[in-house]
């Protein structure tokens, strides 16, 4: 099997996604996850933006000091990939690398509005 980005494989990422997928997630639980991530970011003084979505609904969003409006655009691009494919952006990138394809051309989705990077 071909090793790609960081040694990840699409099969390994798919197994991880199946293992970590929650059977359900309420709005309250989604907000709580965002708050936990926010506290970790504050404690570590990380310059991050945090977003928790339920499908196409953003239920938690916070930008910590040092983050920028570019982070919002980046999260939107990544979210569009997840909504279009049902998979993480990391999975989509690794799979495209394994297959040796240009993901954007094959999917017919523009890189300006979609990002297949990271997790």
N, C-alpha and C positions, 0 to 999 in steps of 0.2 A: 504494500500500500504506500502511496506517495505521502511523504511528510511535507507539510506546508507551513504556513504562518505559525511560528513558535513551536513547531512540532505537533500541532493539533491535526486531527483527522476529522473528516465529516462524520464518519461512523462514531467516533468517540464523542463528538459534540452532540450528535443525535441521542446517544445513550444518556449523556449528561442531562440533556433537556427533558427526556422522558422521566428520568429519576427525580429531577428537581421541579417538575411541573406540579403546581398545586391543584387539587380537585376543584377548588373554588377560592375566590378572593373577594371579600366584601369591600365596600368603599372605606369603611372604618379600618379594616386591616391594611388596605393599600396606603391610606394616609399614615398609619402607624409605621409601616415600612419606610415611607419617606422621612418621617420624623427620626427614626433610628439612623438612617443614612445621613441625615442632616446633623445629628449630634456627633456621629463619628467624624464627619467632615469638619465640624467646628473644633472638636477635640484635637484633631490632627492638623488644624489650620490649612486645610486643603482648598485650593482655588477651584472649586467645582460647582457645577449646576446639577441639580437633582430633579428628576422627573419620574413620576409613577403614573402609568396609564392603565386604564381598563379598556382594552381595544382602542378605539380612537378618541376616548375621553381622557383628558388629563385631569387626574384627581389630586395630584400633589406636584408642586413646582417650587423650587427655591434656588436662588443663585447666591452663593457665598462670596465673600470678598475675594477679589482676584480673578473671578470668572468674568466672562464678557458676553455681550449679545451674540457673538459667534457660537457660543455653546448652545444657545437656543436653536439656532438654525441647524447645527450639527445634530442635535437630538431629534429635530423634526425630520431630517433626512433619513436617519436611522429608523425612526418609527415608521416611516412610509415603507421601508423595506420589509419590516416585520408584518405590517398590515397586508402587504402585497403577497408575501410568501408563506407566512405562518412560521418562519424560522428566524433565529437570531442573525444579526448581520455578520457575526463571526462565522457561523455555519455557512452562510451564503458565500462569503469570501473564500473560505477554505475549499468548499465544494467546487467553486469556479476555478481555483488554482489546480485542484486535482484533475479537473476535466480539461484544463488548458483552454478555457473559453473566456471571452470578454463578456462578463455578466451583464453589463449595461446593454450591449448589442443584442444578446440572446433574449433578455427579458423585455427589451424595447422600452426601457426606463432610463431617463436622463440622469447622469451623474450630478447635475446641478440640483436635483431634488431628491436624490437617493444616495445613501452611503453604505457600502458594505465593508465596514472597518470595525474592529473591536468586537465586544461581546454584546 
